[in-house]
Amino acid sequence: MAVNFHSPEGLFDTSHNLFRLCNAYSIPNGHTRSVSPVDLFPQHDFPTLVLWDLNIHHSASNPTRLLSGYDQFISSPYFHRASAQLFSLLNTPGVYTRFPFTSNHRPAVLDLSFANTALLPYFSSWNPSLPPTGSDHTALSIILSTPLLKPPPRGLNWKFTDWDHISPLLADLTLAAPPALSTPSSLDLWFDNSLAKITHLITSNTPTKCSSSYSKPWWTPELTQLRRIHHHSTRLMRKNQSSPALC
């Protein structure tokens, strides 16, 4: 079941006029489920929240559970499709969402929530602590809110640092002598003050970069390479996965 919410003014204080909530439930039917991974995770450019209970188990949602080859064979196509379509799991891994009434069944993580990249910036919290509803499944609370739409801080462009101007200033810079009878706090204070003088001299002669909403100051070339390796390995696994024995 899919429910569309329309707003002419835009949702979440953005230009998105459409928000889709998709709720899926399926019961086991041999090696298949009535809802396919392709139908569950379409490619949308508007905010999309996917909720499901497909009676499957995966290490991403419950890393402490010992999974069988059959469990991995059934659940992997769904999580691989979610990853390929850039859907993020909102559940806190390992937090149970089903507590059976009978003692011969153990708690499980079956109710899963995914957000696509258009919705993820507005995700605030996922919480399974609502009052009981009489069902063996826990009622979940998902809070969405408008993020602080602030541009990233302007970084320093070290390529254009004016070292010709800075070098003689650094040579003439006079720093206070360290305390004669130093304590840990007084030594820290002297070091911080000295470092602040040097840092201010350099940063005040270094221009800032132009800010961009797409910039990721924390990203590194190493992370890019690891991300490529991850997606390459995932594609190979999906391509070669033809039977439970391969899992």
C-alpha positions as CSV (number, residue, x, y, z in Angstrom):
1,M,0.0,0.0,0.0
2,A,1.3,3.4,-1.0
3,V,0.0,6.7,0.3
4,N,0.9,10.0,-1.4
5,F,0.9,13.3,0.5
6,H,0.7,16.5,-1.7
7,S,1.4,20.0,-0.6
8,P,1.4,23.0,-3.1
9,E,3.6,25.0,-0.7
10,G,6.2,22.2,-0.5
11,L,6.9,19.7,2.2
12,F,9.5,20.1,5.0
13,D,10.1,23.7,3.9
14,T,11.5,22.5,0.6
15,S,10.4,22.5,-3.1
16,H,9.2,18.9,-2.8
17,N,5.4,18.8,-3.4
18,L,5.1,15.0,-2.9
19,F,5.9,12.7,-0.1
20,R,5.2,8.9,-0.4
21,L,4.6,6.5,2.4
22,C,4.9,2.8,1.3
23,N,3.7,0.1,3.7
24,A,4.3,-3.6,2.7
25,Y,3.4,-6.8,4.4
26,S,4.0,-10.3,3.1
27,I,3.9,-13.9,4.3
28,P,6.3,-16.6,3.4
29,N,5.6,-18.5,0.1
30,G,8.4,-20.9,-0.4
31,H,11.5,-19.0,-1.6
32,T,9.6,-15.9,-2.6
33,R,7.6,-13.1,-1.2
34,S,4.5,-11.4,-2.6
35,V,6.3,-8.1,-2.7
36,S,9.4,-8.0,-4.9
37,P,12.5,-5.9,-4.0
38,V,12.0,-3.9,-7.3
39,D,8.5,-2.9,-6.3
40,L,9.5,-2.1,-2.7
41,F,12.4,0.2,-3.6
42,P,11.6,2.2,-6.7
43,Q,13.8,5.1,-7.8
44,H,12.1,8.4,-6.7
45,D,13.5,11.9,-6.6
46,F,10.9,12.9,-4.0
47,P,10.9,11.9,-0.2
48,T,9.9,8.3,0.2
49,L,9.5,6.3,3.4
50,V,9.2,2.5,3.1
51,L,7.9,0.4,6.0
52,W,7.7,-3.4,5.8
53,D,7.2,-6.7,7.6
54,L,8.2,-9.4,5.2
55,N,9.1,-12.0,7.8
56,I,12.7,-11.9,6.8
57,H,15.9,-11.7,8.9
58,H,19.1,-9.8,8.0
59,S,22.3,-9.0,9.8
60,A,21.9,-5.2,9.0
61,S,18.8,-5.0,11.2
62,N,19.8,-7.7,13.8
63,P,23.6,-8.2,13.9
64,T,23.5,-10.4,16.9
65,R,21.2,-13.0,15.3
66,L,22.8,-16.2,13.9
67,L,21.4,-16.4,10.4
68,S,21.0,-19.5,8.3
69,G,21.9,-19.7,4.7
70,Y,18.1,-19.7,3.9
71,D,17.6,-16.4,5.9
72,Q,20.4,-14.7,4.0
73,F,19.1,-16.0,0.6
74,I,15.7,-14.6,1.2
75,S,16.6,-11.3,2.8
76,S,19.7,-10.3,0.7
77,P,17.9,-9.3,-2.5
78,Y,15.9,-6.7,-0.5
79,F,18.8,-5.2,1.3
80,H,20.9,-5.2,-1.9
81,R,18.1,-3.4,-3.8
82,A,17.7,-0.9,-0.9
83,S,21.5,-0.2,-1.0
84,A,21.5,0.1,-4.8
85,Q,18.6,2.6,-4.7
86,L,20.3,4.5,-1.9
87,F,17.7,3.7,0.8
88,S,19.0,3.9,4.4
89,L,17.8,1.7,7.2
90,L,16.3,3.8,10.0
91,N,16.0,1.1,12.6
92,T,18.5,0.9,15.5
93,P,20.3,-2.4,14.7
94,G,19.4,-5.1,17.2
95,V,16.4,-3.4,18.7
96,Y,13.5,-5.9,18.6
97,T,10.2,-4.9,17.0
98,R,8.2,-8.2,17.7
99,F,7.7,-9.9,21.0
100,P,5.7,-13.1,20.5
101,F,3.1,-14.1,23.1
102,T,4.3,-17.8,23.1
103,S,7.5,-18.9,24.9
104,N,8.6,-21.2,22.1
105,H,9.3,-18.1,19.8
106,R,12.0,-15.6,20.4
107,P,11.9,-11.8,19.8
108,A,12.8,-10.6,16.4
109,V,13.4,-7.5,14.2
110,L,10.8,-7.7,11.6
111,D,9.3,-4.2,11.2
112,L,11.8,-2.3,9.2
113,S,11.9,1.4,8.1
114,F,13.8,2.8,5.1
115,A,14.2,6.4,3.8
116,N,15.5,7.4,0.4
117,T,18.1,10.1,-0.1
118,A,15.4,12.8,-0.6
119,L,13.9,12.0,2.8
120,L,16.9,11.1,4.9
121,P,17.9,14.8,5.7
122,Y,14.5,15.2,7.4
123,F,14.7,12.0,9.5
124,S,15.0,12.9,13.2
125,S,14.4,9.7,15.3
126,W,13.2,6.1,15.3
127,N,11.7,4.9,18.5
128,P,10.0,1.6,19.5
129,S,8.9,2.7,23.0
130,L,5.2,3.6,22.3
131,P,2.5,2.0,24.6
132,P,1.4,-1.6,23.8
133,T,-1.3,-1.9,21.2
134,G,-2.3,-5.5,22.0
135,S,-0.3,-6.9,19.1
136,D,2.9,-8.8,19.4
137,H,4.5,-6.1,17.1
138,T,5.7,-2.9,18.8
139,A,4.3,0.3,17.6
140,L,7.0,2.5,16.1
141,S,7.4,6.2,16.2
142,I,9.3,7.9,13.4
143,I,9.8,11.7,13.7
144,L,10.6,13.8,10.6
145,S,11.5,17.4,11.0
146,T,12.9,20.3,8.9
147,P,16.7,20.3,9.2
148,L,18.7,23.4,9.8
149,L,19.3,24.4,6.2
150,K,22.7,26.0,6.9
151,P,25.5,26.0,4.3
152,P,28.6,24.1,5.4
153,P,31.2,26.3,7.1
154,R,33.7,27.9,4.7
155,G,37.0,26.1,4.8
156,L,40.4,27.5,4.2
157,N,41.9,27.3,0.7
158,W,45.5,26.3,1.6
159,K,46.6,26.4,-2.0
160,F,46.5,30.2,-1.9
161,T,48.1,30.8,1.5
162,D,50.4,33.9,1.2
163,W,53.5,32.3,2.6
164,D,55.7,35.0,1.2
165,H,54.0,37.4,3.5
166,I,53.7,35.0,6.4
167,S,57.2,33.6,6.6
168,P,59.0,36.8,7.8
169,L,56.1,37.5,10.2
170,L,56.6,34.0,11.7
171,A,60.3,34.6,12.0
172,D,59.7,37.8,13.9
173,L,56.9,36.4,16.1
174,T,57.7,36.5,19.8
175,L,56.1,34.0,22.1
176,A,56.1,34.1,25.8
177,A,58.4,31.8,27.7
178,P,56.9,28.7,29.3
179,P,56.1,29.1,33.0
180,A,59.1,28.3,35.2
181,L,57.1,26.4,37.8
182,S,54.6,24.9,35.5
183,T,51.5,22.9,36.4
184,P,49.5,20.9,33.9
185,S,46.9,23.7,33.7
186,S,49.4,26.5,33.3
187,L,51.4,24.6,30.7
188,D,48.2,24.0,28.8
189,L,47.3,27.6,28.9
190,W,50.7,28.7,27.7
191,F,50.6,26.2,24.8
192,D,47.1,27.2,23.8
193,N,48.0,30.9,23.8
194,S,51.2,30.3,21.7
195,L,49.4,28.1,19.3
196,A,46.5,30.6,18.9
197,K,49.0,33.3,17.9
198,I,50.7,31.2,15.3
199,T,47.3,29.9,13.9
200,H,45.8,33.3,13.7
201,L,48.8,34.6,11.8
202,I,48.5,31.8,9.2
203,T,44.7,31.7,8.9
204,S,44.3,35.5,8.6
205,N,46.5,35.3,5.5
206,T,44.7,32.3,3.9
207,P,41.5,32.9,1.8
208,T,38.4,30.8,2.4
209,K,36.8,28.4,-0.1
210,C,33.5,29.1,-1.7
211,S,30.8,27.2,0.2
212,S,28.6,24.6,-1.6
213,S,25.6,22.7,-0.4
214,Y,27.2,19.5,-2.0
215,S,30.5,19.8,-0.3
216,K,31.5,17.1,2.2
217,P,34.4,18.3,4.3
218,W,34.7,14.9,6.0
219,W,35.0,12.9,2.8
220,T,38.4,11.5,1.7
221,P,39.8,9.8,-1.4
222,E,40.1,6.6,0.7
223,L,36.4,6.6,1.5
224,T,35.7,7.0,-2.3
225,Q,37.8,4.0,-3.0
226,L,36.2,1.9,-0.3
227,R,32.7,2.9,-1.5
228,R,33.6,1.7,-5.1
229,I,34.9,-1.6,-3.7
230,H,31.7,-2.1,-1.7
231,H,29.4,-1.5,-4.6
232,H,31.6,-3.6,-6.9
233,S,31.4,-6.5,-4.5
234,T,27.7,-6.1,-4.0
235,R,27.1,-6.2,-7.8
236,L,29.2,-9.4,-8.1
237,M,27.3,-11.0,-5.2
238,R,23.9,-10.2,-6.8
239,K,25.1,-11.5,-10.2
240,N,26.4,-14.8,-8.8
241,Q,23.6,-15.4,-6.4
242,S,21.4,-18.1,-7.9
243,S,20.7,-20.5,-5.0
244,P,20.8,-20.6,-1.2
245,A,24.0,-22.6,-1.3
246,L,25.8,-19.5,-2.6
247,C,24.9,-17.4,0.5
